[in-house]
Amino acid sequence: MIKKLLKIIGTLLLMMMILVFFRFWRDSVSDKYDVSIESDKIPEFSNVPLDFVHKYTGEKSLPLAPSALIDIDNDNIDEVFFGGGMSQEDAIYAYRNNEFVLVSEEVGLPKKGNTTTSLGVVSGDMDNNGFTDLIIAREDGLHIYYNDGKTFTETIINTPVNKKSSPAGITLGDIDKDGDLDIFLATYLHKELMEGQNIFERYDYGSTSELLLNNGDNTFKSITKAAGLDYIHNTFQGVLVDIDNDSWLDLVVVHDTGEARTYKNNGDLTFTMKSNPLTGKFAYPMGLAVGDYNNDGLVDFMFSNVGTTAPNFMASGDIKDKSLFNDKWILFKNEGNFKFTDAAEEAKIADYEFSWGCTFADMNNDGLQDLIVAENYVDFPFSKIFKLPGRLLIQKEDHTFVPTETESGVENPLYGITALVSDFNADGHLDLIWTNIDGPSNAFINKGNANNFVQLDLADAAEAMGAKVTVVTPDETYTDWLVTGEGLASDQTALLHFGLGKTQHIHKITVAYSNGNKDEIISPKINSVVDVIKERNLQMANDTVVTTLKTKK
């Protein structure tokens, strides 16, 4: 009788596993939407060599592999930083002769040793010397690698996080407009303290993130409690960006097994949490994309999620009211004044699979921001059996998205963490790197098309972080923001890229800085890199000449 019962139980467990696997397989290969798209809209890429292979120590480290784009020598071509695992050094690569070449020693990248894992990274000019620095989160705290244009010098920041919290994602911005960069540091429980991956309603479980105010000399003090940002929850990342166009940098925070929070900067070093479509609900928002996908001049956010890969009875964990659980991808469409609607279903991206870092970028230069989403979870058993492709979703004119990763040649059947997007060969078309954990990263160069573009070189100084850039053409107005931390434990390029389609002329470009100042560039050249500081100085010189001539008259 006992043997028969055990056999029945075993059969039921096997059937359950088959059903789970079938669901996983089905959701990774089936199309849930109309995926028709004109062939000339699909960007095509070629794979190029990049030999960085991340080493993951699963029993000791969080499942993160940080990466960042940084223009070390101000030539408008990004280098690529990869964070190493616990027994692995970090690395920097440069694109040369159609391949990515290791240049860590050439640029003097400091050795980190094999005692800590790199978990998050951003780039920004911390010392206002005109060169972009690296800020790296490790299990032992934050490290600044100061850049003099040739080599790096390391400084360790006294990071006030509690003993149970590991630094993770980083975002930079001048939250008080005093001319230096402040830090929001997301944190996650140390790996050995984690009790499960689907714990939602234990409000004493998790880590404590920190808002670090710059003292003016790149030492920092925590103002987390005073700012109204003190909470206990595992947090992958946040982004500082002006949500309501009042020039103060607001904050978006991504809670794993929780909600996405939107905080308004009150202008007095305090923040007020504002309600959004995930407030009081539960999800797995892990990756964060920032952009203006519908070209209405307001910043929108896409959040990755566990998707339909895992059955709800498993993914929803300890949630008492299962109706509050959302497993779908999430798209916050900004309606203005801190009001958002979830437009994921409308945009045809809601019903996809398990996902990690996500990024908005115009990959075909048609003036619409596309969406790149990393997939596969290194600690999920079914990801070891069957790999998801990683998604390149091209946006159509009706603001819906279509997956083209197969046709584009950028499938990534590895443990993706995020995508990095930059124009490595300076041809005006964005290229793509998949940052992968526990395996090799994949690099792809865009073959391009006939569409036009413009790129903006903004200095990585405090005033530029969070800057809103508006490009006005005879046909359309495009908007984007210079933010840090987009993706997951990563940082995108500071060279803002705008596809222009067939547009032949730009009326003007406006840059609204986080300190309230503005630059306006009239009739910049298309298919070029616009140096905003150079244009500002040229305009000032011309204004001086005009004033002198008027005085003489």
SETORLO-361021 format. One record per residue (C-alpha): x, y, z. Coordinates in nm, 4 decimals, padded with zeros to 6 digits. Example, Ala and Ser with C-alpha at 12.3 -4.5 7.8 and 13.67 -1.06 7.14 Angstrom:
        x        y        z
  01.2300 -00.4500  00.7800
  01.3670 -00.1060  00.7140
END
This chain:
        x        y        z
  00.0000  00.0000  00.0000
  00.2798  00.2415  00.0943
  00.4761  00.1538 -00.2205
  00.1654  00.2112 -00.4317
  00.1039  00.5471 -00.2624
  00.4637  00.6528 -00.3160
  00.4370  00.5512 -00.6797
  00.1222  00.7613 -00.7211
  00.2899  01.0594 -00.5512
  00.5974  01.0156 -00.7707
  00.3824  01.0030 -01.0829
  00.1973  01.3194 -00.9776
  00.5250  01.5012 -00.9104
  00.6587  01.3936 -01.2480
  00.3422  01.5116 -01.4210
  00.3661  01.8421 -01.2360
  00.7269  01.8841 -01.3486
  00.6287  01.8029 -01.7066
  00.3487  02.0603 -01.6921
  00.5865  02.3212 -01.5513
  00.8442  02.2414 -01.8180
  00.5768  02.2506 -02.0888
  00.4634  02.5898 -01.9698
  00.8243  02.7103 -01.9668
  00.8824  02.5730 -02.3169
  00.5532  02.6994 -02.4541
  00.6029  03.0527 -02.3280
  00.9516  03.0678 -02.4688
  00.8581  02.9701 -02.8227
  00.4983  03.0780 -02.8767
  00.3944  03.4177 -03.0101
  00.1263  03.5844 -02.8059
  00.0715  03.8859 -03.0286
  00.0649  03.9827 -03.3937
  00.4375  03.9934 -03.4680
  00.4216  04.1135 -03.8273
  00.6631  04.3908 -03.9165
  00.8092  04.5370 -04.2365
  01.1450  04.3820 -04.3177
  01.3127  04.7213 -04.3566
  01.2307  04.7962 -03.9908
  01.4360  04.5003 -03.8673
  01.7967  04.5917 -03.7814
  02.0592  04.3321 -03.8650
  02.3787  04.2652 -03.6710
  02.7012  04.0725 -03.7064
  02.8682  03.8942 -03.4152
  03.2182  04.0188 -03.3246
  03.4800  03.8728 -03.0861
  03.4675  03.9568 -02.7157
  03.6449  03.7095 -02.4875
  03.5226  03.8102 -02.1394
  03.3788  03.5095 -01.9557
  03.2162  03.5810 -01.6201
  03.2848  03.3391 -01.3346
  02.9982  03.2939 -01.0900
  03.0310  03.1571 -00.7368
  02.6672  03.0725 -00.6752
  02.6931  02.9605 -00.3150
  02.8545  03.2882 -00.2046
  02.7528  03.5643 -00.4463
  02.4319  03.7288 -00.5623
  02.3341  03.6433 -00.9228
  02.4595  03.9738 -01.0657
  02.7264  04.0546 -01.3240
  02.7827  04.4309 -01.3502
  02.8843  04.6126 -01.6663
  02.9139  04.9724 -01.7806
  02.9966  05.1892 -02.0771
  03.2581  05.4584 -02.0139
  03.4348  05.6940 -02.2534
  03.7739  05.6959 -02.0821
  03.9596  05.9342 -02.3162
  03.6726  06.1578 -02.4380
  03.6894  06.0381 -02.8002
  03.3143  05.9652 -02.8120
  03.3815  05.5916 -02.8369
  03.2852  05.3937 -02.5288
  03.5033  05.1409 -02.3575
  03.3296  04.8514 -02.1779
  03.3733  04.7596 -01.8113
  03.2873  04.4083 -01.6896
  03.2783  04.3235 -01.3197
  03.4431  03.9982 -01.2229
  03.3153  03.7260 -00.9951
  03.4618  03.6414 -00.6559
  03.7690  03.4686 -00.7991
  03.8011  03.6924 -01.1037
  03.9428  04.0362 -01.1812
  03.7352  04.3111 -01.3392
  03.8108  04.3937 -01.7038
  03.7903  04.6805 -01.9551
  03.7636  04.6278 -02.3309
  03.7986  04.8680 -02.6254
  03.6599  04.8174 -02.9755
  03.9487  04.8106 -03.2214
  03.9775  04.6590 -03.5696
  03.6357  04.4924 -03.5558
  03.6885  04.3197 -03.2211
  03.6866  04.3990 -02.8525
  04.0381  04.4048 -02.7095
  04.1313  04.3742 -02.3410
  04.2865  04.7064 -02.2269
  04.2733  04.6692 -01.8470
  04.6481  04.7096 -01.8031
  04.6698  04.9835 -02.0656
  04.4228  05.2036 -01.8730
  04.5577  05.1073 -01.5305
  04.2460  04.9306 -01.4056
  04.3137  04.8568 -01.0359
  04.3235  04.4949 -00.9239
  04.0377  04.4008 -00.6956
  04.1704  04.0688 -00.5703
  03.9618  03.7575 -00.5223
  03.7831  03.8287 -00.1954
  03.4807  04.0243 -00.3201
  03.2419  04.0156 -00.6123
  03.1635  04.3226 -00.8219
  02.7851  04.3642 -00.8003
  02.6981  04.6999 -00.9585
  02.8636  04.9837 -01.1475
  02.7974  05.3291 -01.2929
  03.0120  05.5964 -01.4535
  03.0186  05.9693 -01.3885
  03.2595  06.2589 -01.3422
  03.2860  06.2589 -00.9633
  03.5726  06.5107 -00.9353
  03.4678  06.7481 -01.2179
  03.7990  06.7144 -01.4029
  03.6306  06.6516 -01.7374
  03.6923  06.2765 -01.7407
  03.4431  06.0057 -01.6498
  03.5110  05.7937 -01.3409
  03.3844  05.4492 -01.2402
  03.1867  05.3831 -00.9211
  03.1768  05.0134 -00.8359
  02.9629  04.8361 -00.5762
  03.1209  04.5363 -00.4097
  03.0358  04.3284 -00.1070
  03.2839  04.5379  00.0951
  03.1295  04.8720 -00.0125
  03.1728  05.1353 -00.2822
  03.4929  05.2060 -00.4745
  03.5629  05.5107 -00.6934
  03.8115  05.4706 -00.9776
  03.9173  05.8263 -01.0612
  04.0061  05.8767 -01.4282
  04.2624  06.1326 -01.5483
  04.2052  06.0507 -01.9137
  04.4697  05.7804 -01.9237
  04.4650  05.5707 -01.6054
  04.2545  05.5069 -01.2960
  04.3272  05.5680 -00.9271
  04.1195  05.3853 -00.6652
  03.9528  05.5314 -00.3557
  03.7292  05.3354 -00.1185
  03.4193  05.5166  00.0080
  03.3120  05.4724  00.3671
  02.9757  05.3236  00.2790
  02.7206  05.3338  00.5628
  02.5301  05.0134  00.4922
  02.4398  04.7636  00.7619
  02.6145  04.4284  00.7910
  02.3336  04.2260  00.6332
  02.3184  04.4368  00.3140
  02.5261  04.3969 -00.0028
  02.5613  04.7027 -00.2293
  02.3968  04.6346 -00.5655
  02.2690  04.8855 -00.8239
  02.3886  05.2473 -00.8181
  02.2430  05.5678 -00.9590
  02.4004  05.9145 -00.9514
  02.2515  06.2628 -00.9518
  02.2719  06.6045 -00.7915
  01.9621  06.5822 -00.5742
  02.0179  06.9204 -00.4029
  02.1653  07.1206 -00.6948
  02.4888  07.1977 -00.5118
  02.7178  07.0949 -00.7974
  02.8312  06.7503 -00.6874
  02.7031  06.3994 -00.7448
  02.5005  06.2198 -00.4801
  02.4332  05.8455 -00.4732
  02.1318  05.6241 -00.4275
  02.2693  05.2809 -00.3428
  02.0339  04.9865 -00.3778
  02.1189  04.6884 -00.1591
  02.0298  04.3191 -00.1332
  02.0675  04.0668  00.1464
  02.3966  03.8794  00.1571
  02.3587  03.5474 -00.0244
  02.4071  03.3409  00.2926
  02.1211  03.5297  00.4642
  01.8640  03.4648  00.1935
  01.5789  03.2399  00.3102
  01.3936  03.2082 -00.0185
  01.3211  03.3785 -00.3489
  00.9449  03.4254 -00.3251
  00.9065  03.5950  00.0143
  00.6736  03.8955 -00.0219
  00.4848  03.9619  00.2998
  00.7631  03.9391  00.5576
  00.8242  04.3069  00.6075
  01.1240  04.2522  00.8336
  01.2977  04.0462  00.5639
  01.5445  04.2180  00.3351
  01.8147  04.4790  00.3221
  01.8243  04.8571  00.3618
  01.9170  05.0824  00.0720
  02.0861  05.4191  00.1250
  02.0643  05.7754 -00.0054
  02.4179  05.9138  00.0258
  02.4630  06.2921  00.0191
  02.7948  06.4203 -00.1112
  02.9760  06.6383  00.1434
  03.1408  06.8248 -00.1442
  03.4647  06.6248 -00.1376
  03.3327  06.2818 -00.2458
  03.2830  06.1701  00.1087
  02.9231  06.0887  00.1866
  02.6714  06.0865  00.4685
  02.3520  05.8876  00.4824
  02.0340  06.0956  00.4778
  01.8101  05.7962  00.4121
  01.5839  05.8349  00.7159
  01.5666  06.2129  00.7024
  01.4829  06.1968  00.3322
  01.1893  05.9594  00.3903
  01.3514  05.6681  00.2089
  01.4114  05.4294  00.4984
  01.2626  05.0869  00.4332
  01.3520  04.7176  00.4570
  01.3359  04.5367  00.1248
  01.5700  04.3684 -00.1199
  01.6325  04.6213 -00.3957
  01.8168  04.5664 -00.7221
  01.8409  04.9257 -00.8394
  01.7041  05.2749 -00.8652
  01.7239  05.5644 -01.1095
  01.7348  05.9389 -01.0426
  01.5436  06.1310 -01.3110
  01.3026  06.4253 -01.3255
  00.9584  06.2668 -01.3573
  00.7396  06.5787 -01.3346
  00.9531  06.8348 -01.5227
  01.0209  07.0587 -01.2221
  01.4025  07.0204 -01.2651
  01.4434  06.8273 -00.9357
  01.5672  06.4701 -00.9702
  01.3032  06.2244 -00.8526
  01.3662  05.8588 -00.7711
  01.2375  05.5291 -00.9069
  01.3213  05.2231 -00.6937
  01.2878  04.8608 -00.8061
  01.2003  04.6146 -00.5281
  01.2500  04.2459 -00.5948
  00.9481  04.0448 -00.4678
  00.7654  04.3720 -00.4142
  00.6674  04.6866 -00.5954
  00.8254  04.9592 -00.8026
  00.8246  05.2837 -00.6062
  00.8157  05.6385 -00.7437
  00.9367  05.9160 -00.5130
  00.9010  06.2901 -00.5708
  01.1963  06.5117 -00.4787
  01.0501  06.7931 -00.2699
  01.3541  07.0168 -00.3205
  01.4496  07.0157  00.0480
  01.6372  06.6846  00.0713
  01.3131  06.4966  00.1363
  01.1169  06.2655 -00.0928
  00.7470  06.1747 -00.0984
  00.6306  05.8383 -00.2274
  00.3675  05.8709 -00.5004
  00.1138  05.6066 -00.5914
  00.1610  05.4150 -00.9171
  00.0096  05.1020 -01.0799
  00.2272  04.8699 -00.8642
  00.1716  05.0432 -00.5312
  00.0375  04.7952 -00.2766
  00.0774  04.5084 -00.5216
  00.3411  04.2404 -00.5692
  00.5696  04.1516 -00.8580
  00.9333  04.0771 -00.9401
  01.0413  04.4099 -01.0946
  01.4145  04.3586 -01.1462
  01.5344  04.5400 -01.4595
  01.4523  04.9038 -01.5328
  01.4424  05.0808 -01.8710
  01.4103  05.4603 -01.8893
  01.2987  05.6586 -02.1931
  01.0181  05.8249 -02.3864
  00.8844  05.5347 -02.5881
  00.5785  05.7214 -02.7233
  00.7476  06.0568 -02.7973
  00.5195  06.2669 -02.5766
  00.8007  06.4408 -02.3853
  00.7412  06.2529 -02.0583
  00.9711  05.9903 -01.9096
  00.8370  05.6340 -01.9140
  00.9624  05.3207 -01.7367
  00.9628  04.9543 -01.8295
  01.0131  04.6921 -01.5566
  01.1095  04.3327 -01.6221
  00.9308  04.0599 -01.4290
  00.9155  03.6856 -01.3732
  00.6727  03.6641 -01.6658
  00.4652  03.3606 -01.7525
  00.7638  03.1252 -01.7183
  00.6969  03.0160 -01.3593
  00.3489  02.9010 -01.2498
  00.1719  03.1546 -01.0295
  00.1298  02.9120 -00.7412
  00.5090  02.8954 -00.7207
  00.5943  03.2550 -00.8100
  00.3355  03.4177 -00.5813
  00.4967  03.2659 -00.2724
  00.3501  03.3820  00.0584
  00.1106  03.6424 -00.0875
 -00.2214  03.6008  00.0915
 -00.4378  03.7766 -00.1671
 -00.3194  03.6238 -00.4950
 -00.5141  03.8836 -00.6945
 -00.2474  04.1369 -00.5942
  00.0251  03.9401 -00.7732
  00.1417  04.0595 -01.1165
  00.3726  03.8289 -01.3133
  00.3668  04.0292 -01.6381
  00.6143  04.2736 -01.7862
  00.5217  04.6257 -01.6782
  00.5271  04.9530 -01.8749
  00.4634  05.2755 -01.6847
  00.3287  05.5250 -01.9385
  00.3705  05.8710 -01.7900
  00.0485  06.0728 -01.8007
  00.2070  06.3736 -01.6286
  00.2203  06.4973 -01.2677
  00.3321  06.1579 -01.1322
  00.0375  05.9740 -01.2825
  00.1162  05.6476 -01.4624
 -00.0837  05.3803 -01.6389
  00.0441  05.0300 -01.7093
  00.0510  05.0203 -02.0898
  00.2303  04.6853 -02.1238
 -00.0699  04.5033 -02.2725
 -00.1474  04.7966 -02.5003
  00.2149  04.7952 -02.6200
  00.2031  04.4140 -02.6622
  00.4866  04.3343 -02.4231
  00.2985  04.2136 -02.1147
  00.2999  03.8398 -02.1842
  00.6632  03.7465 -02.2207
  00.8942  03.5261 -02.0171
  01.1280  03.5605 -01.7213
  01.3473  03.8657 -01.7742
  01.6311  04.0641 -01.6167
  01.7807  04.3946 -01.7291
  01.6002  04.6045 -01.9895
  01.6980  04.9063 -02.1986
  01.5224  05.1545 -02.4270
  01.7200  05.2486 -02.7431
  01.6457  05.3250 -03.1081
  01.8189  05.0352 -03.2836
  01.6983  05.1119 -03.6386
  01.7133  05.4954 -03.6307
  01.3448  05.5374 -03.7134
  01.2786  05.7783 -03.4253
  01.1072  05.5210 -03.2035
  01.2767  05.3701 -02.8994
  01.3019  04.9936 -02.9101
  01.3349  04.7595 -02.6127
  01.6153  04.5146 -02.5366
  01.5507  04.2643 -02.2556
  01.7914  04.0082 -02.1071
  01.6587  03.6630 -02.0112
  01.7464  03.3346 -01.8333
  01.8173  03.2932 -01.4614
  02.1393  03.1255 -01.3569
  01.9842  02.9872 -01.0349
  01.6605  02.8612 -01.1954
  01.6734  02.4863 -01.2787
  01.4644  02.5097 -01.5950
  01.6975  02.7776 -01.7332
  01.9688  02.5138 -01.7301
  01.7533  02.2817 -01.9413
  01.6062  02.5280 -02.1881
  01.7323  02.8767 -02.2700
  01.5241  03.1772 -02.3643
  01.6575  03.3851 -02.6576
  01.6864  03.7311 -02.5021
  01.4501  03.9825 -02.6607
  01.5093  04.2602 -02.9135
  01.1665  04.4214 -02.9471
  01.1345  04.6722 -03.2297
  00.8709  04.9430 -03.1878
  00.6162  05.0037 -03.4624
  00.4495  05.3357 -03.5412
  00.1434  05.2366 -03.3375
  00.3706  05.2068 -03.0283
  00.3518  04.8297 -03.0117
  00.6615  04.6094 -03.0021
  00.7633  04.3073 -03.2102
  01.0413  04.0572 -03.1254
  01.3099  04.0402 -03.3972
  01.6056  03.8868 -03.2130
  01.6139  03.5879 -03.4500
  01.5896  03.7910 -03.7700
  01.8325  04.0498 -03.6299
  02.0876  03.7817 -03.5413
  02.1252  03.8796 -03.1741
  01.9804  03.5817 -02.9889
  02.1484  03.5262 -02.6526
  02.0732  03.1763 -02.5160
  02.2928  03.2396 -02.2106
  02.2321  03.3779 -01.8622
  02.1715  03.7386 -01.9620
  02.1868  04.0157 -01.7028
  02.1466  04.3221 -01.9232
  02.2195  04.4711 -02.2634
  02.4701  04.7505 -02.3214
  02.3979  04.9732 -02.6207
  02.6494  05.2093 -02.7853
  02.7875  05.3113 -03.1248
  03.1242  05.1372 -03.1022
  03.2284  05.1829 -03.4651
  03.1008  05.5434 -03.4903
  02.8785  05.4788 -03.7919
  02.5645  05.6316 -03.6411
  02.3932  05.3009 -03.5624
  02.3702  05.1510 -03.2143
  02.5522  04.8261 -03.1456
  02.4717  04.5717 -02.8742
  02.6496  04.3736 -02.6049
  02.4766  04.1126 -02.3916
  02.6315  04.1014 -02.0434
  02.6043  03.7418 -01.9217
  02.6657  03.5849 -01.5833
  02.8522  03.2543 -01.5533
  02.9504  03.2583 -01.9179
  03.0794  03.4656 -02.2104
  02.9362  03.8038 -02.3037
  02.8134  03.8485 -02.6616
  02.8866  04.1496 -02.8844
  02.7069  04.2495 -03.2056
  02.7741  04.5331 -03.4508
  02.4772  04.6941 -03.6254
  02.4904  04.6658 -04.0056
  02.2970  04.9927 -04.0320
  02.0467  05.1409 -04.2764
  01.9773  05.4686 -04.4584
  01.8048  05.6449 -04.1683
  01.9560  05.9596 -04.0199
  02.0607  06.0304 -03.6615
  02.2162  06.2798 -03.4238
  02.4224  06.2106 -03.1114
  02.4820  06.4439 -02.8167
  02.8019  06.4552 -02.6181
  02.7094  06.5683 -02.2670
  02.9787  06.5989 -02.0039
  02.9278  06.3449 -01.7247
  02.9383  06.6200 -01.4596
  02.6764  06.6760 -01.1910
  02.4569  06.9178 -01.3865
  02.4263  06.6746 -01.6786
  02.3115  06.3741 -01.4754
  01.9378  06.3572 -01.5272
  01.9466  06.6200 -01.8041
  01.6469  06.6201 -02.0359
  01.7330  06.6516 -02.4062
  01.4739  06.7519 -02.6668
  01.5372  06.7291 -03.0415
  01.2912  06.9239 -03.2590
  01.2632  06.8425 -03.6298
  01.0060  06.9493 -03.8939
  00.8350  06.6112 -03.8489
  00.8649  06.5134 -03.4834
  00.9962  06.6004 -03.1390
  01.2156  06.3451 -02.9602
  01.3105  06.3343 -02.5931
  01.5563  06.1405 -02.3832
  01.7356  06.1700 -02.0497
  02.0937  06.1123 -01.9406
  02.0493  05.8736 -01.6483
  02.2712  05.6270 -01.4667
  02.1729  05.2751 -01.3666
  01.9455  05.1799 -01.6570
  01.9417  04.8050 -01.7212
  02.0426  04.5975 -01.4198
  02.3558  04.6542 -01.2075
  02.4834  04.8374 -01.5150
  02.5219  05.1738 -01.6860
  02.4546  05.2870 -02.0412
  02.6402  05.5315 -02.2629
  02.6517  05.9040 -02.1883
  02.6431  05.9751 -02.5636
  02.2706  06.0270 -02.6178
  02.1532  05.8871 -02.9498
  01.8466  05.9969 -03.1497
  01.7298  05.8209 -03.4645
  01.5720  06.0674 -03.7086
  01.4301  05.8443 -03.9808
  01.4308  06.0271 -04.3159
  01.4377  06.3728 -04.1552
  01.6924  06.5995 -04.3230
  01.6950  06.8921 -04.0806
  01.6914  06.9632 -03.7066
  01.5357  07.2916 -03.5971
  01.6958  07.2885 -03.2530
  01.8167  07.0803 -02.9616
  01.7400  07.1853 -02.6051
  01.9254  07.0517 -02.3020
  01.7548  07.1137 -01.9662
  02.0043  07.0449 -01.6863
  01.9225  06.9232 -01.3378
  02.0443  07.2542 -01.1889
  01.7826  07.4478 -01.3873
  02.0169  07.5798 -01.6590
  01.9495  07.5268 -02.0286
  02.1443  07.5049 -02.3538
  01.9843  07.5576 -02.6936
  02.1567  07.4563 -03.0153
  02.0043  07.5922 -03.3362
  02.0163  07.3885 -03.6598
  02.2808  07.1340 -03.5612
  02.4144  06.9104 -03.8346
  02.2419  06.5747 -03.8794
  02.4449  06.2522 -03.8829
  02.6983  06.4050 -03.6457
  02.8055  06.4100 -03.2834
  02.7066  06.7435 -03.1287
  02.9487  06.8552 -02.8559
  02.7179  07.0531 -02.6284
  02.9943  07.2271 -02.4310
  03.1736  07.3277 -02.7514
  02.8496  07.4605 -02.9001
  02.7794  07.6545 -02.5799
  03.1248  07.8151 -02.5845
  03.0915  07.8963 -02.9552
  02.7542  08.0586 -02.8968
  02.8947  08.2612 -02.6059
  03.1818  08.3783 -02.8264
  02.9397  08.4779 -03.1032
  02.7217  08.6615 -02.8513
  03.0305  08.8487 -02.7326
  03.1161  08.9477 -03.0905
  02.7621  09.0684 -03.1536
  02.7623  09.2694 -02.8288
  03.1003  09.4258 -02.9177
  02.9789  09.5251 -03.2637
  02.6658  09.6830 -03.1182
  02.8755  09.8768 -02.8669
  03.1052  10.0088 -03.1416
  02.8071  10.1236 -03.3443
END
